[in-house]
Amino acid sequence: MRIDIVTIFPEFFSVLDVSLLGRARTDGLLDVHVHDLRSWTTDRHRTVDDTPYGGGAGMVMKPEPWAQALESILRPDGSSTLVVPTPAGTPFKQSLARSLAVEPHLVFACGRYEGIDARVFEWAASRCSVVELSLGDYVLNGGEVAAMAVIEAVGRLVPGVVGNPESLVEESHEDGLLEYPSYTKPASWRDIDVPEVLLSGHHGRVAAWRHEQQVERTRRVRPDLLPDA
């Protein structure tokens, strides 16, 4: 999978060099490139923003640097997907992560200030798929944190990135439920014991217990998920 990221803070994405994503890049499973939007500006101050039409506080990112950047990065055959983190986007869920994980080329547009001039996405829609997504009902300073979260959620679903693919199946949201609680040695720690069923060696009982825990945890923490599950 090829991933391109356009941002005015390229140094933010140094975290891509560590952990599983860093190893995936080294192994050639993820081909990630970070671009500084200011490289496509033409004035000596490398300006990327201007005041909003209609008035109001804040600044809006100018359309031309974004168009120049995307013209350089998007594939001419239309196979790219432009991912735009924004509080006004579709809620990002595991199902969307799975669908993005099979795309050949993702381009992340990390906005700042009051966002990117909306005409950029109208223009881009004729050249690629455009996905506007939101991590949740809150506002961040820019799209970088959200882009990094999406890249990690999507990247770990690419075959080979996670060493044991079976571990992906039993996670929160994969079957619509939250994940069951996990334990490791010792069996008794600070007067708290591991549930006896997990020590029984009876795979059927363990599976039933884990499912019960998933349902109970989902009912308690995220009851809104139960109808879909």
Secondary structure, DSSP 8 states (H G I E B T S, - for coil): -EEEEEES-GGGGGGGGSHHHHHHHHTTS-EEEEEEGGGG--STT---EE--TT--SS-EE-HHHHHHHHHHHS-TTS-EEEEEEEEEEEE--HHHHHHHTT-SEEEEE--BTT-B-THHHHHHTTTSEEEEEESSSS--SBSHHHHHHHHHHHHTTSTTSSS-GGGGTTSTTTSSS-------S-SEETTEE--GGGGS--HHHHHHHHHHHHHHHHHHH-GGGTTT-
